[in-house]
Amino acid sequence: MVEEDIPAALALWQGLPGIGLRDADSPEALARYLRRNPGCSFVALTEAGELAGVSVAGHDGRRGYLHHVAVAERFRNRGLGRELVEHCAAALKAEGIEKINLWVKADNAAGLAFWNRLGGRERRDILMVSVITGDNPNA
């Protein structure tokens, strides 16, 4: 994934249930994330160049993170989601990262089923806590 893919990725995410976008998903913020984590995020394109799927990944030096992994509904059940995740995992492993964390909305049954099929396991021993350091409650 490169910065030029961001508008199409945002359009895909905005049209899918189970994806939650916040102000931190602005084109500028996504471009900054891609620059900070080069070669870790991927797109799946059709032969016509249409975006069929996207996976955004990065790391902090010790843990990997996946954000907004999605495949357009009409391209699902073809292995694209699995392939995108595998590319991210390989890129992160090449960076020395052996554990990847991700977030799934609690009401996203299809997303949870997808991650379970890929070997992901829900953690019930921890809770996510957010601290907003600015004035924007939608950061």
N, CA, C and O atoms as a DFTB+ gen file, in Angstrom:
556 C
 N C O
     1  1       0.849      -1.175       0.000
     2  2       0.000       0.000       0.000
     3  2       0.891       1.233       0.000
     4  3       1.883       1.300       0.726
     5  1       0.528       2.190      -0.813
     6  2       1.241       3.457      -0.889
     7  2       0.241       4.587      -0.664
     8  3      -0.971       4.371      -0.668
     9  1       0.763       5.780      -0.471
    10  2      -0.100       6.919      -0.158
    11  2      -1.186       7.139      -1.209
    12  3      -2.289       7.570      -0.873
    13  1      -0.889       6.854      -2.458
    14  2      -1.884       7.035      -3.524
    15  2      -3.080       6.106      -3.365
    16  3      -4.132       6.360      -3.953
    17  1      -2.948       5.039      -2.589
    18  2      -4.054       4.098      -2.354
    19  2      -5.021       4.582      -1.277
    20  3      -6.103       4.015      -1.127
    21  1      -4.656       5.606      -0.534
    22  2      -5.458       6.025       0.625
    23  2      -6.886       6.428       0.255
    24  3      -7.810       5.970       0.928
    25  1      -7.130       7.249      -0.761
    26  2      -8.524       7.614      -1.066
    27  2      -9.401       6.396      -1.362
    28  3     -10.532       6.323      -0.881
    29  1      -8.905       5.452      -2.135
    30  2      -9.687       4.249      -2.445
    31  2      -9.901       3.402      -1.196
    32  3     -10.976       2.834      -1.004
    33  1      -8.878       3.318      -0.346
    34  2      -9.019       2.560       0.898
    35  2     -10.087       3.187       1.787
    36  3     -10.928       2.478       2.340
    37  1     -10.062       4.496       1.927
    38  2     -11.078       5.179       2.740
    39  2     -12.469       4.950       2.179
    40  3     -13.413       4.728       2.937
    41  1     -12.609       5.001       0.865
    42  2     -13.915       4.757       0.238
    43  2     -14.395       3.335       0.538
    44  3     -15.576       3.122       0.814
    45  1     -13.482       2.367       0.483
    46  2     -13.849       0.979       0.795
    47  2     -14.289       0.860       2.244
    48  3     -15.354       0.311       2.527
    49  1     -13.480       1.370       3.162
    50  2     -13.798       1.258       4.585
    51  2     -15.117       1.935       4.925
    52  3     -15.900       1.401       5.710
    53  1     -15.373       3.106       4.344
    54  2     -16.585       3.857       4.660
    55  2     -17.845       3.107       4.243
    56  3     -18.916       3.338       4.804
    57  1     -17.728       2.219       3.275
    58  2     -18.900       1.507       2.799
    59  2     -19.124       0.156       3.433
    60  3     -20.036      -0.564       3.024
    61  1     -18.325      -0.215       4.416
    62  2     -18.431      -1.558       4.983
    63  2     -18.903      -1.540       6.438
    64  3     -18.424      -0.742       7.243
    65  1     -19.840      -2.421       6.765
    66  2     -20.206      -2.562       8.178
    67  2     -19.045      -3.203       8.938
    68  3     -18.282      -3.989       8.375
    69  1     -18.922      -2.866      10.201
    70  2     -17.874      -3.453      11.028
    71  2     -16.583      -2.651      11.035
    72  3     -15.686      -2.928      11.831
    73  1     -16.480      -1.661      10.158
    74  2     -15.293      -0.801      10.127
    75  2     -15.664       0.518      10.790
    76  3     -16.646       1.157      10.411
    77  1     -14.886       0.916      11.765
    78  2     -15.121       2.184      12.447
    79  2     -13.980       3.143      12.165
    80  3     -12.838       2.884      12.546
    81  1     -14.279       4.239      11.507
    82  2     -13.258       5.237      11.209
    83  2     -13.382       6.409      12.168
    84  3     -14.481       6.789      12.574
    85  1     -12.256       6.963      12.515
    86  2     -12.212       8.110      13.406
    87  2     -11.390       9.196      12.730
    88  3     -10.860       8.992      11.638
    89  1     -11.285      10.334      13.371
    90  2     -10.499      11.420      12.796
    91  2      -9.032      11.034      12.626
    92  3      -8.341      11.599      11.778
    93  1      -8.556      10.099      13.407
    94  2      -7.179       9.614      13.284
    95  2      -6.965       8.822      11.995
    96  3      -5.834       8.455      11.678
    97  1      -8.036       8.557      11.253
    98  2      -7.940       7.870       9.971
    99  2      -7.977       8.856       8.809
   100  3      -8.391       8.502       7.705
   101  1      -7.553      10.074       9.050
   102  2      -7.506      11.074       7.981
   103  2      -6.447      10.663       6.962
   104  3      -5.546       9.890       7.286
   105  1      -6.546      11.173       5.730
   106  2      -5.505      10.851       4.744
   107  2      -4.108      11.223       5.229
   108  3      -3.151      10.494       4.969
   109  1      -3.980      12.341       5.924
   110  2      -2.670      12.762       6.414
   111  2      -2.123      11.790       7.461
   112  3      -0.945      11.433       7.430
   113  1      -2.978      11.369       8.378
   114  2      -2.544      10.443       9.424
   115  2      -2.201       9.076       8.833
   116  3      -1.225       8.449       9.247
   117  1      -2.991       8.616       7.877
   118  2      -2.697       7.336       7.240
   119  2      -1.389       7.405       6.457
   120  3      -0.609       6.452       6.467
   121  1      -1.145       8.521       5.783
   122  2       0.113       8.682       5.054
   123  2       1.298       8.656       6.013
   124  3       2.328       8.052       5.714
   125  1       1.157       9.303       7.154
   126  2       2.219       9.305       8.167
   127  2       2.482       7.881       8.658
   128  3       3.636       7.489       8.835
   129  1       1.406       7.099       8.882
   130  2       1.546       5.718       9.339
   131  2       2.269       4.868       8.287
   132  3       3.145       4.072       8.624
   133  1       1.898       5.041       7.012
   134  2       2.562       4.283       5.947
   135  2       4.041       4.641       5.852
   136  3       4.877       3.762       5.642
   137  1       4.370       5.911       6.003
   138  2       5.784       6.325       5.965
   139  2       6.554       5.755       7.149
   140  3       7.729       5.409       7.026
   141  1       5.892       5.661       8.289
   142  2       6.555       5.136       9.484
   143  2       6.736       3.619       9.416
   144  3       7.649       3.073      10.035
   145  1       5.876       2.947       8.672
   146  2       5.894       1.484       8.577
   147  2       5.940       1.045       7.107
   148  3       5.030       0.354       6.649
   149  1       6.972       1.428       6.370
   150  2       7.001       1.102       4.939
   151  2       7.032      -0.403       4.685
   152  3       7.711      -1.157       5.383
   153  1       6.279      -0.817       3.670
   154  2       6.288      -2.211       3.255
   155  2       5.496      -3.153       4.129
   156  3       5.590      -4.368       3.958
   157  1       4.708      -2.626       5.073
   158  2       3.936      -3.485       5.979
   159  2       2.451      -3.544       5.635
   160  3       1.743      -4.415       6.142
   161  1       1.965      -2.648       4.793
   162  2       0.547      -2.578       4.431
   163  2       0.386      -2.936       2.958
   164  3       1.274      -2.682       2.144
   165  1      -0.768      -3.533       2.627
   166  2      -0.945      -4.075       1.284
   167  2      -2.346      -3.810       0.746
   168  3      -3.300      -3.625       1.502
   169  1      -2.444      -3.796      -0.593
   170  2      -3.729      -3.711      -1.273
   171  2      -3.853      -4.895      -2.217
   172  3      -2.858      -5.443      -2.692
   173  1      -5.090      -5.275      -2.475
   174  2      -5.404      -6.265      -3.503
   175  2      -6.175      -5.527      -4.582
   176  3      -7.209      -4.916      -4.312
   177  1      -5.666      -5.586      -5.811
   178  2      -6.289      -4.883      -6.928
   179  2      -6.839      -5.880      -7.935
   180  3      -6.290      -6.967      -8.116
   181  1      -7.929      -5.497      -8.587
   182  2      -8.457      -6.304      -9.681
   183  2      -7.581      -6.073     -10.908
   184  3      -6.719      -5.194     -10.904
   185  1      -7.800      -6.856     -11.949
   186  2      -7.044      -6.664     -13.186
   187  2      -7.281      -5.279     -13.769
   188  3      -6.428      -4.746     -14.479
   189  1      -8.439      -4.694     -13.471
   190  2      -8.765      -3.352     -13.955
   191  2      -8.201      -2.256     -13.046
   192  3      -8.399      -1.070     -13.311
   193  1      -7.497      -2.647     -11.974
   194  2      -6.905      -1.676     -11.066
   195  2      -7.818      -1.194      -9.964
   196  3      -7.480      -0.258      -9.239
   197  1      -8.983      -1.828      -9.828
   198  2      -9.931      -1.467      -8.768
   199  2      -9.484      -2.078      -7.437
   200  3      -9.028      -3.221      -7.389
   201  1      -9.622      -1.306      -6.367
   202  2      -9.247      -1.809      -5.052
   203  2     -10.259      -2.849      -4.579
   204  3     -11.440      -2.544      -4.416
   205  1      -9.792      -4.073      -4.362
   206  2     -10.656      -5.151      -3.885
   207  2     -10.499      -5.369      -2.386
   208  3     -11.430      -5.834      -1.729
   209  1      -9.331      -5.036      -1.839
   210  2      -9.091      -5.238      -0.417
   211  2      -7.867      -4.470       0.029
   212  3      -7.046      -4.045      -0.784
   213  1      -7.757      -4.299       1.343
   214  2      -6.653      -3.531       1.907
   215  2      -6.351      -4.025       3.312
   216  3      -7.253      -4.445       4.037
   217  1      -5.085      -3.974       3.692
   218  2      -4.683      -4.289       5.063
   219  2      -3.600      -3.303       5.478
   220  3      -2.583      -3.162       4.799
   221  1      -3.824      -2.628       6.587
   222  2      -2.869      -1.653       7.106
   223  2      -2.200      -2.260       8.323
   224  3      -2.866      -2.678       9.270
   225  1      -0.883      -2.305       8.290
   226  2      -0.140      -2.912       9.392
   227  2       1.092      -2.076       9.720
   228  3       1.613      -1.338       8.884
   229  1       1.528      -2.214      10.942
   230  2       2.742      -1.547      11.390
   231  2       3.176      -2.134      12.708
   232  3       2.585      -3.097      13.196
   233  1       4.219      -1.548      13.289
   234  2       4.708      -2.055      14.566
   235  2       5.360      -0.948      15.357
   236  3       5.667       0.124      14.837
   237  1       5.563      -1.233      16.626
   238  2       6.211      -0.271      17.523
   239  2       7.595      -0.755      17.950
   240  3       8.195      -0.207      18.874
   241  1       8.094      -1.786      17.271
   242  2       9.396      -2.343      17.612
   243  2       9.303      -3.627      18.413
   244  3      10.275      -4.378      18.490
   245  1       8.148      -3.893      19.014
   246  2       7.986      -5.128      19.777
   247  2       6.691      -5.869      19.448
   248  3       6.654      -7.096      19.527
   249  1       5.630      -5.151      19.084
   250  2       4.362      -5.774      18.711
   251  2       3.901      -5.209      17.374
   252  3       4.124      -4.039      17.064
   253  1       3.254      -6.067      16.592
   254  2       2.660      -5.634      15.341
   255  2       1.195      -5.314      15.545
   256  3       0.565      -5.787      16.491
   257  1       0.663      -4.506      14.646
   258  2      -0.740      -4.095      14.726
   259  2      -1.358      -4.123      13.337
   260  3      -0.745      -3.695      12.358
   261  1      -2.572      -4.631      13.270
   262  2      -3.346      -4.622      12.034
   263  2      -4.521      -3.667      12.226
   264  3      -5.186      -3.668      13.262
   265  1      -4.754      -2.857      11.202
   266  2      -5.847      -1.885      11.248
   267  2      -6.670      -1.998       9.968
   268  3      -6.111      -2.085       8.875
   269  1      -7.966      -1.997      10.097
   270  2      -8.881      -1.882       8.955
   271  2      -8.609      -2.889       7.838
   272  3      -8.588      -2.521       6.663
   273  1      -8.405      -4.129       8.189
   274  2      -8.284      -5.173       7.167
   275  2      -9.683      -5.395       6.593
   276  3     -10.619      -5.710       7.327
   277  1      -9.816      -5.229       5.286
   278  2     -11.143      -5.321       4.682
   279  2     -11.050      -5.751       3.231
   280  3     -10.091      -5.434       2.528
   281  1     -12.069      -6.482       2.798
   282  2     -12.230      -6.875       1.400
   283  2     -13.630      -6.441       0.986
   284  3     -14.596      -6.670       1.713
   285  1     -13.738      -5.820      -0.172
   286  2     -15.047      -5.417      -0.692
   287  2     -15.952      -6.641      -0.755
   288  3     -15.511      -7.731      -1.119
   289  1     -17.205      -6.457      -0.402
   290  2     -18.124      -7.597      -0.263
   291  2     -18.176      -8.475      -1.508
   292  3     -18.259      -9.698      -1.395
   293  1     -18.129      -7.876      -2.686
   294  2     -18.259      -8.707      -3.893
   295  2     -17.006      -9.522      -4.205
   296  3     -17.033     -10.378      -5.089
   297  1     -15.896      -9.262      -3.482
   298  2     -14.661     -10.014      -3.694
   299  2     -14.353     -10.965      -2.539
   300  3     -13.269     -11.546      -2.485
   301  1     -15.290     -11.123      -1.626
   302  2     -15.044     -11.986      -0.470
   303  2     -15.150     -13.462      -0.833
   304  3     -15.653     -13.834      -1.893
   305  1     -14.659     -14.285       0.084
   306  2     -14.673     -15.746      -0.058
   307  2     -13.821     -16.237      -1.226
   308  3     -14.112     -17.264      -1.839
   309  1     -12.767     -15.485      -1.519
   310  2     -11.808     -15.870      -2.558
   311  2     -10.395     -15.973      -1.992
   312  3      -9.443     -16.214      -2.735
   313  1     -10.255     -15.789      -0.679
   314  2      -8.949     -15.884      -0.054
   315  2      -8.165     -14.575      -0.016
   316  3      -7.017     -14.564       0.426
   317  1      -8.766     -13.466      -0.474
   318  2      -8.045     -12.192      -0.494
   319  2      -7.709     -11.699       0.912
   320  3      -6.597     -11.231       1.159
   321  1      -8.659     -11.801       1.823
   322  2      -8.416     -11.353       3.198
   323  2      -7.276     -12.124       3.832
   324  3      -6.383     -11.537       4.444
   325  1      -7.308     -13.422       3.687
   326  2      -6.228     -14.275       4.217
   327  2      -4.892     -13.888       3.589
   328  3      -3.883     -13.781       4.287
   329  1      -4.883     -13.679       2.278
   330  2      -3.644     -13.329       1.582
   331  2      -3.107     -11.976       2.058
   332  3      -1.902     -11.826       2.259
   333  1      -3.981     -11.005       2.238
   334  2      -3.547      -9.699       2.737
   335  2      -2.923      -9.831       4.126
   336  3      -1.872      -9.252       4.400
   337  1      -3.572     -10.587       4.988
   338  2      -3.049     -10.775       6.346
   339  2      -1.716     -11.516       6.317
   340  3      -0.801     -11.176       7.067
   341  1      -1.603     -12.516       5.464
   342  2      -0.347     -13.257       5.361
   343  2       0.792     -12.350       4.904
   344  3       1.910     -12.468       5.405
   345  1       0.524     -11.448       3.960
   346  2       1.559     -10.506       3.517
   347  2       1.975      -9.589       4.665
   348  3       3.163      -9.334       4.864
   349  1       0.997      -9.098       5.414
   350  2       1.318      -8.240       6.565
   351  2       2.140      -9.003       7.594
   352  3       3.142      -8.496       8.098
   353  1       1.712     -10.226       7.905
   354  2       2.425     -11.032       8.904
   355  2       3.859     -11.294       8.470
   356  3       4.777     -11.228       9.289
   357  1       4.061     -11.590       7.188
   358  2       5.420     -11.844       6.690
   359  2       6.271     -10.580       6.772
   360  3       7.442     -10.644       7.146
   361  1       5.694      -9.437       6.425
   362  2       6.438      -8.170       6.495
   363  2       6.812      -7.852       7.937
   364  3       7.929      -7.413       8.212
   365  1       5.881      -8.071       8.851
   366  2       6.160      -7.807      10.258
   367  2       7.188      -8.793      10.809
   368  3       8.063      -8.413      11.587
   369  1       7.083     -10.045      10.411
   370  2       8.062     -11.045      10.866
   371  2       9.459     -10.679      10.375
   372  3      10.437     -10.858      11.100
   373  1       9.560     -10.168       9.146
   374  2      10.847      -9.738       8.613
   375  2      11.431      -8.583       9.427
   376  3      12.641      -8.357       9.409
   377  1      10.576      -7.857      10.136
   378  2      11.006      -6.766      11.015
   379  2      11.293      -7.263      12.435
   380  3      11.618      -6.471      13.319
   381  1      11.170      -8.588      12.650
   382  2      11.426      -9.165      13.965
   383  2      10.213      -9.195      14.876
   384  3      10.345      -9.427      16.078
   385  1       9.035      -8.963      14.319
   386  2       7.796      -8.929      15.103
   387  2       7.134     -10.305      15.047
   388  3       6.865     -10.824      13.964
   389  1       6.873     -10.889      16.206
   390  2       6.311     -12.235      16.255
   391  2       4.905     -12.294      16.841
   392  3       4.339     -13.381      16.960
   393  1       4.332     -11.157      17.210
   394  2       2.967     -11.131      17.718
   395  2       2.264      -9.923      17.124
   396  3       2.804      -8.817      17.108
   397  1       1.047     -10.153      16.634
   398  2       0.258      -9.093      16.009
   399  2      -1.034      -8.917      16.794
   400  3      -1.747      -9.885      17.061
   401  1      -1.325      -7.690      17.157
   402  2      -2.576      -7.360      17.836
   403  2      -3.500      -6.637      16.870
   404  3      -3.046      -5.953      15.953
   405  1      -4.787      -6.794      17.084
   406  2      -5.782      -6.114      16.257
   407  2      -7.044      -5.919      17.065
   408  3      -7.223      -6.521      18.123
   409  1      -7.905      -5.081      16.558
   410  2      -9.156      -4.783      17.232
   411  2     -10.302      -5.142      16.315
   412  3     -10.258      -4.879      15.113
   413  1     -11.339      -5.751      16.894
   414  2     -12.555      -6.104      16.168
   415  2     -13.719      -5.545      16.974
   416  3     -13.803      -5.748      18.185
   417  1     -14.612      -4.840      16.294
   418  2     -15.782      -4.328      16.994
   419  2     -16.575      -5.506      17.574
   420  3     -16.715      -6.548      16.934
   421  1     -17.079      -5.325      18.772
   422  2     -17.757      -6.412      19.487
   423  2     -18.955      -6.959      18.721
   424  3     -19.284      -8.137      18.866
   425  1     -19.613      -6.142      17.914
   426  2     -20.791      -6.608      17.182
   427  2     -20.465      -7.077      15.758
   428  3     -21.375      -7.300      14.960
   429  1     -19.186      -7.227      15.437
   430  2     -18.766      -7.646      14.100
   431  2     -18.551      -9.161      14.083
   432  3     -17.417      -9.637      14.135
   433  1     -19.643      -9.905      14.011
   434  2     -19.570     -11.369      14.039
   435  2     -18.776     -11.922      12.863
   436  3     -18.000     -12.863      13.032
   437  1     -18.959     -11.356      11.683
   438  2     -18.225     -11.836      10.506
   439  2     -16.732     -11.605      10.684
   440  3     -15.925     -12.462      10.324
   441  1     -16.360     -10.464      11.231
   442  2     -14.952     -10.178      11.471
   443  2     -14.349     -11.132      12.484
   444  3     -13.247     -11.644      12.283
   445  1     -15.068     -11.374      13.574
   446  2     -14.573     -12.319      14.584
   447  2     -14.417     -13.724      14.002
   448  3     -13.447     -14.419      14.301
   449  1     -15.374     -14.136      13.172
   450  2     -15.292     -15.460      12.550
   451  2     -14.075     -15.544      11.624
   452  3     -13.374     -16.556      11.601
   453  1     -13.829     -14.473      10.861
   454  2     -12.663     -14.424       9.967
   455  2     -11.378     -14.610      10.766
   456  3     -10.540     -15.442      10.416
   457  1     -11.221     -13.838      11.839
   458  2      -9.989     -13.921      12.618
   459  2      -9.848     -15.265      13.311
   460  3      -8.732     -15.767      13.448
   461  1     -10.938     -15.856      13.745
   462  2     -10.875     -17.190      14.343
   463  2     -10.402     -18.218      13.316
   464  3      -9.618     -19.110      13.641
   465  1     -10.886     -18.090      12.061
   466  2     -10.439     -19.016      11.006
   467  2      -8.945     -18.887      10.740
   468  3      -8.293     -19.857      10.353
   469  1      -8.408     -17.699      10.947
   470  2      -6.976     -17.487      10.712
   471  2      -6.120     -17.808      11.932
   472  3      -4.904     -17.617      11.905
   473  1      -6.737     -18.286      12.984
   474  2      -5.987     -18.654      14.173
   475  2      -5.937     -17.582      15.240
   476  3      -5.275     -17.757      16.264
   477  1      -6.625     -16.474      15.018
   478  2      -6.690     -15.431      16.033
   479  2      -7.511     -15.887      17.224
   480  3      -8.447     -16.673      17.079
   481  1      -7.166     -15.401      18.376
   482  2      -7.882     -15.769      19.591
   483  2      -8.281     -14.518      20.352
   484  3      -7.469     -13.629      20.605
   485  1      -9.549     -14.478      20.706
   486  2     -10.070     -13.354      21.473
   487  2      -9.447     -13.346      22.860
   488  3      -9.372     -14.382      23.521
   489  1      -9.005     -12.183      23.293
   490  2      -8.446     -12.020      24.636
   491  2      -9.540     -11.486      25.543
   492  3     -10.092     -10.415      25.292
   493  1      -9.849     -12.213      26.575
   494  2     -10.851     -11.755      27.540
   495  2     -10.223     -11.323      28.853
   496  3     -10.919     -10.929      29.789
   497  1      -8.886     -11.400      28.912
   498  2      -8.195     -11.059      30.147
   499  2      -7.727      -9.606      30.179
   500  3      -7.174      -9.153      31.182
   501  1      -7.946      -8.876      29.084
   502  2      -7.547      -7.471      29.047
   503  2      -8.679      -6.634      28.459
   504  3      -9.525      -7.148      27.727
   505  1      -8.689      -5.364      28.779
   506  2      -9.622      -4.408      28.205
   507  2      -8.826      -3.326      27.506
   508  3      -7.724      -2.979      27.930
   509  1      -9.386      -2.798      26.440
   510  2      -8.740      -1.678      25.771
   511  2      -9.142      -0.399      26.493
   512  3     -10.312      -0.200      26.819
   513  1      -8.168       0.458      26.737
   514  2      -8.391       1.745      27.381
   515  2      -7.775       2.805      26.484
   516  3      -6.636       2.650      26.042
   517  1      -8.503       3.875      26.208
   518  2      -7.991       4.973      25.386
   519  2      -7.868       6.231      26.230
   520  3      -8.728       6.521      27.061
   521  1      -6.813       6.958      26.014
   522  2      -6.614       8.265      26.637
   523  2      -6.501       9.269      25.508
   524  3      -5.606       9.157      24.671
   525  1      -7.385      10.244      25.468
   526  2      -7.363      11.273      24.438
   527  2      -6.573      12.451      24.988
   528  3      -6.929      13.017      26.022
   529  1      -5.513      12.815      24.301
   530  2      -4.619      13.856      24.809
   531  2      -4.905      15.236      24.235
   532  3      -4.271      16.211      24.636
   533  1      -5.840      15.336      23.311
   534  2      -6.193      16.623      22.719
   535  2      -7.633      16.978      23.008
   536  3      -8.260      16.418      23.908
   537  1      -8.146      17.911      22.237
   538  2      -9.504      18.383      22.412
   539  2     -10.530      17.638      21.580
   540  3     -11.728      17.871      21.736
   541  1     -10.093      16.746      20.699
   542  2     -10.993      16.066      19.779
   543  2     -11.459      14.738      20.375
   544  3     -10.654      13.813      20.484
   545  1     -12.733      14.609      20.766
   546  2     -13.224      13.346      21.332
   547  2     -13.312      12.217      20.303
   548  3     -13.495      11.056      20.670
   549  1     -13.181      12.557      18.999
   550  2     -13.238      11.556      17.945
   551  2     -11.837      11.256      17.387
   552  3     -11.700      10.783      16.259
   553  1     -10.813      11.535      18.181
   554  2      -9.419      11.324      17.729
   555  2      -9.146       9.852      17.490
   556  3      -8.035       9.485      17.108
